[in-house]
Amino acid sequence: MKEEIMLVYTGSEVEAMYIVEILNENGIGAMKHNRLRSSIDAGWADGSPEDAVQVFVEDFNFEKASKILEEYFKSRDVK
């Protein structure tokens, strides 16, 4: 069976690092890709710091990861 990766977050590097940590603490492996850094290394700039990083999980963890992140964003946005 071929496993796919699914995008669960796009945003800043700092928040992406925290999100990867949250997912790892919940037993979900996550991978982050910094599009801005990759493009700069290649000689051009693609994107902005606010949406430079993408976080991916394996497809079988997508639903669980989405629920965890939904709860995180709800708690973060409570004032």
MDAnalysis code that builds the backbone (N, CA, C; Angstrom):
import MDAnalysis as mda
import numpy as np

u = mda.Universe.empty(237, n_residues=79, atom_resindex=np.repeat(np.arange(79), 3), trajectory=True)
u.add_TopologyAttr("name", ["N", "CA", "C"] * 79)
u.add_TopologyAttr("resid", np.arange(1, 80))
u.add_TopologyAttr("resname", ["MET", "LYS", "GLU", "GLU", "ILE", "MET", "LEU", "VAL", "TYR", "THR", "GLY", "SER", "GLU", "VAL", "GLU", "ALA", "MET", "TYR", "ILE", "VAL", "GLU", "ILE", "LEU", "ASN", "GLU", "ASN", "GLY", "ILE", "GLY", "ALA", "MET", "LYS", "HIS", "ASN", "ARG", "LEU", "ARG", "SER", "SER", "ILE", "ASP", "ALA", "GLY", "TRP", "ALA", "ASP", "GLY", "SER", "PRO", "GLU", "ASP", "ALA", "VAL", "GLN", "VAL", "PHE", "VAL", "GLU", "ASP", "PHE", "ASN", "PHE", "GLU", "LYS", "ALA", "SER", "LYS", "ILE", "LEU", "GLU", "GLU", "TYR", "PHE", "LYS", "SER", "ARG", "ASP", "VAL", "LYS"])
u.atoms.positions = np.array([
    [0.837, -1.180, 0.000],
    [0.000, 0.000, 0.000],
    [0.883, 1.246, 0.000],
    [0.614, 2.132, -0.912],
    [1.385, 3.359, -1.024],
    [0.798, 4.411, -0.090],
    [1.639, 4.980, 0.763],
    [1.201, 6.021, 1.680],
    [1.503, 7.385, 1.074],
    [0.590, 8.284, 1.249],
    [0.726, 9.644, 0.758],
    [0.980, 10.571, 1.935],
    [1.478, 11.762, 1.641],
    [1.583, 12.781, 2.684],
    [0.545, 13.860, 2.396],
    [0.037, 14.430, 3.482],
    [-1.034, 15.416, 3.374],
    [-0.607, 16.693, 4.093],
    [-0.961, 17.815, 3.521],
    [-0.659, 19.121, 4.094],
    [-1.643, 19.422, 5.225],
    [-1.113, 19.764, 6.417],
    [-1.984, 20.109, 7.544],
    [-1.796, 21.548, 8.010],
    [-0.739, 22.225, 7.562],
    [-0.492, 23.591, 8.019],
    [0.408, 24.317, 7.035],
    [0.118, 25.591, 6.837],
    [0.996, 26.497, 6.107],
    [1.088, 27.780, 6.917],
    [2.292, 28.226, 7.200],
    [2.448, 29.451, 7.987],
    [3.901, 29.746, 8.278],
    [4.132, 30.357, 9.419],
    [5.484, 30.804, 9.779],
    [6.350, 29.642, 10.267],
    [7.648, 29.849, 10.184],
    [8.625, 28.853, 10.640],
    [8.463, 28.562, 12.128],
    [8.300, 29.619, 12.926],
    [8.215, 29.456, 14.374],
    [6.984, 28.620, 14.747],
    [5.839, 28.965, 14.196],
    [4.633, 28.204, 14.529],
    [4.705, 26.782, 13.973],
    [5.303, 26.606, 12.804],
    [5.444, 25.268, 12.231],
    [6.287, 24.375, 13.137],
    [7.343, 24.926, 13.713],
    [8.182, 24.146, 14.625],
    [7.359, 23.692, 15.833],
    [6.534, 24.583, 16.357],
    [5.688, 24.246, 17.502],
    [4.649, 23.197, 17.121],
    [4.060, 23.329, 15.953],
    [3.051, 22.375, 15.488],
    [3.654, 20.987, 15.303],
    [4.842, 20.918, 14.737],
    [5.514, 19.618, 14.587],
    [5.719, 18.987, 15.960],
    [6.112, 19.791, 16.932],
    [6.309, 19.284, 18.297],
    [5.003, 18.763, 18.887],
    [3.911, 19.510, 18.719],
    [2.596, 19.066, 19.213],
    [2.209, 17.728, 18.576],
    [2.388, 17.629, 17.278],
    [2.026, 16.391, 16.583],
    [2.903, 15.227, 17.063],
    [4.200, 15.470, 17.196],
    [5.108, 14.418, 17.679],
    [4.725, 13.947, 19.076],
    [4.347, 14.880, 19.949],
    [3.928, 14.520, 21.309],
    [2.673, 13.659, 21.312],
    [1.887, 13.743, 20.246],
    [0.669, 12.952, 20.122],
    [0.871, 11.717, 19.245],
    [2.117, 11.351, 19.021],
    [2.429, 10.127, 18.284],
    [2.268, 10.228, 16.781],
    [2.278, 11.443, 16.254],
    [2.131, 11.643, 14.809],
    [3.433, 12.198, 14.257],
    [4.028, 11.462, 13.347],
    [5.229, 11.957, 12.681],
    [4.849, 13.073, 11.729],
    [5.635, 14.123, 11.706],
    [5.352, 15.265, 10.842],
    [6.636, 15.737, 10.183],
    [6.479, 16.290, 9.000],
    [7.607, 16.795, 8.232],
    [7.312, 18.243, 7.867],
    [8.294, 19.119, 8.029],
    [8.091, 20.497, 7.607],
    [8.995, 20.816, 6.429],
    [8.458, 21.649, 5.554],
    [9.195, 22.063, 4.357],
    [9.141, 23.579, 4.279],
    [10.301, 24.216, 4.265],
    [10.383, 25.660, 4.194],
    [10.564, 26.067, 2.728],
    [9.454, 26.467, 2.105],
    [9.489, 26.836, 0.684],
    [10.344, 28.075, 0.443],
    [10.269, 29.033, 1.353],
    [11.042, 30.261, 1.187],
    [12.536, 29.962, 1.242],
    [12.957, 29.194, 2.243],
    [14.377, 28.843, 2.378],
    [14.859, 28.053, 1.162],
    [14.066, 27.102, 0.712],
    [14.452, 26.299, -0.451],
    [14.609, 27.160, -1.699],
    [13.686, 28.100, -1.880],
    [13.759, 28.943, -3.076],
    [14.945, 29.915, -2.997],
    [15.219, 30.439, -1.810],
    [16.374, 31.332, -1.652],
    [17.663, 30.571, -1.940],
    [17.753, 29.337, -1.430],
    [18.935, 28.508, -1.686],
    [19.110, 28.247, -3.185],
    [17.989, 28.193, -3.917],
    [18.042, 27.937, -5.358],
    [18.286, 29.209, -6.167],
    [18.210, 30.379, -5.506],
    [18.537, 31.613, -6.197],
    [17.369, 32.544, -6.458],
    [16.197, 32.240, -5.936],
    [15.056, 33.153, -6.061],
    [14.231, 33.046, -4.797],
    [13.262, 33.924, -4.634],
    [12.426, 33.898, -3.431],
    [10.978, 33.599, -3.813],
    [10.393, 32.599, -3.155],
    [9.014, 32.195, -3.412],
    [8.246, 32.239, -2.096],
    [7.302, 33.145, -1.975],
    [6.502, 33.230, -0.765],
    [7.019, 34.296, 0.186],
    [6.349, 34.376, 1.315],
    [6.725, 35.341, 2.342],
    [6.932, 34.599, 3.651],
    [7.563, 35.230, 4.643],
    [7.788, 34.548, 5.920],
    [6.505, 34.087, 6.606],
    [5.387, 34.769, 6.341],
    [4.127, 34.417, 6.995],
    [3.538, 33.103, 6.494],
    [3.903, 32.687, 5.280],
    [3.362, 31.434, 4.746],
    [4.452, 30.585, 4.088],
    [5.647, 30.673, 4.647],
    [6.809, 30.030, 4.040],
    [6.892, 28.532, 4.309],
    [6.337, 28.070, 5.432],
    [6.572, 26.682, 5.860],
    [5.288, 25.866, 5.773],
    [5.448, 24.664, 5.264],
    [4.330, 23.727, 5.192],
    [4.647, 22.533, 6.085],
    [3.616, 22.030, 6.785],
    [3.769, 20.845, 7.622],
    [2.911, 19.743, 7.021],
    [3.509, 18.570, 6.865],
    [2.845, 17.423, 6.268],
    [2.809, 16.254, 7.242],
    [1.766, 15.421, 7.126],
    [1.670, 14.162, 7.868],
    [1.284, 13.071, 6.882],
    [1.480, 11.827, 7.288],
    [1.054, 10.712, 6.452],
    [-0.467, 10.673, 6.404],
    [-1.007, 10.195, 5.286],
    [-2.452, 10.258, 5.077],
    [-3.258, 9.565, 6.170],
    [-2.758, 8.476, 6.729],
    [-3.513, 7.762, 7.758],
    [-3.555, 8.529, 9.083],
    [-2.705, 9.541, 9.243],
    [-2.715, 10.394, 10.438],
    [-3.394, 11.738, 10.198],
    [-3.859, 11.980, 8.994],
    [-4.386, 13.292, 8.636],
    [-5.575, 13.708, 9.505],
    [-6.533, 12.834, 9.676],
    [-7.732, 13.182, 10.450],
    [-7.375, 13.491, 11.908],
    [-6.553, 12.641, 12.504],
    [-6.146, 12.858, 13.897],
    [-5.364, 14.165, 14.030],
    [-4.444, 14.408, 13.113],
    [-3.642, 15.637, 13.147],
    [-4.527, 16.865, 12.970],
    [-5.486, 16.790, 12.081],
    [-6.383, 17.923, 11.849],
    [-7.170, 18.272, 13.104],
    [-7.647, 17.262, 13.815],
    [-8.395, 17.499, 15.048],
    [-7.506, 18.133, 16.118],
    [-6.298, 17.635, 16.254],
    [-5.357, 18.186, 17.238],
    [-5.058, 19.644, 16.918],
    [-4.820, 19.936, 15.654],
    [-4.505, 21.316, 15.273],
    [-5.717, 22.230, 15.397],
    [-6.893, 21.708, 15.120],
    [-8.115, 22.497, 15.301],
    [-8.252, 22.925, 16.764],
    [-8.003, 21.994, 17.687],
    [-8.059, 22.318, 19.113],
    [-6.967, 23.315, 19.499],
    [-5.787, 23.138, 18.964],
    [-4.684, 24.067, 19.248],
    [-5.043, 25.487, 18.802],
    [-5.545, 25.637, 17.572],
    [-5.873, 26.967, 17.071],
    [-7.034, 27.589, 17.834],
    [-7.989, 26.792, 18.265],
    [-9.093, 27.316, 19.079],
    [-8.557, 27.852, 20.403],
    [-7.692, 27.089, 21.061],
    [-7.157, 27.517, 22.350],
    [-6.227, 28.720, 22.202],
    [-5.509, 28.790, 21.115],
    [-4.589, 29.898, 20.874],
    [-5.339, 31.209, 20.621],
    [-6.479, 31.107, 19.964],
    [-7.221, 32.304, 19.579],
    [-8.180, 32.801, 20.652],
    [-8.299, 32.059, 21.768],
    [-9.159, 32.505, 22.855],
    [-8.484, 33.663, 23.584],
    [-9.229, 34.720, 23.784],
    [-8.649, 35.902, 24.434],
    [-9.198, 36.082, 25.802],
])
